[in-house]
Amino acid sequence: MISMILIGTMNLTRTRDRGSFYCPTCRTSNSYRLRARRPFLTLYFIPTVPIGGAEEFVQCDGCRSTWDITVLEMNRKQHEAILEGQYKEEVTRACVLVALADDYVSETEVDVLLDVSERWLDWPMEREELGHLCSVARENKINATNYVLTTSRRWSQSQKRQALQAMFLVASAEGEMGEKQIQILSELRTLLEMTEAEYAEAIEEAISQA
């Protein structure tokens, strides 16, 4: 009788250290575990021989998010600066997608996009950079509402308000919005978890400061 030898692989994860750090997800100080994941060859489901180097990562005890170990080298101010830059870039991309909703970006929309990025978001761009963003968005056929749904989960309420205002200014750049842009704006209230009053107030403020 021939017996079957069961050979496979599995990852073993161990905690190597503990401490406290500033978690970018929780946005507050929290405890963490420094963990190491290493692949092993298994014989009859029993790990026997390591077949690769250990991969270290940091896991927050609060939100369970995992990070590269370099997260331990950064302080709160550095993290917040990175997150703020990420937010501004995401809103700029969202504004580009709103402008592209009708498959065309006019010269007026380009001017408003540049103005919004510099004056509203404090994230100035050159026309060449904006043109690149438009080309990438067009080539990848990214949907504006899907993009906002994904990225806005990490935005604060004040950031959501500012993002809505920026997207509204771009959508209304020509004075009259297209059908697709109207639809996007109507969906944003729900996506950004705003009440009707908060939504209307944000739009009115954007109009008054445009």
Salt bridges, closest charged atoms under 4 A:
GLU55 OE1 - ARG37 NH1 2.97
GLU56 OE2 - ARG16 NH1 2.78
ASP61 OD1 - ARG33 NE 3.48
GLU80 OE2 - ARG76 NE 2.90
GLU84 OE2 - LYS88 NZ 3.97
GLU89 OE2 - ARG93 NH2 3.16
GLU90 OE2 - ARG154 NH2 2.49
GLU107 OE2 - ARG127 NH2 2.29
ASP111 OD1 - ARG127 NH1 3.49
ASP115 OD2 - ARG119 NH2 3.09
ASP122 OD2 - LYS88 NZ 3.84
GLU193 OE1 - LYS160 NZ 2.81
GLU201 OE2 - ARG161 NH2 3.89
GLU205 OE1 - ARG161 NH2 3.07
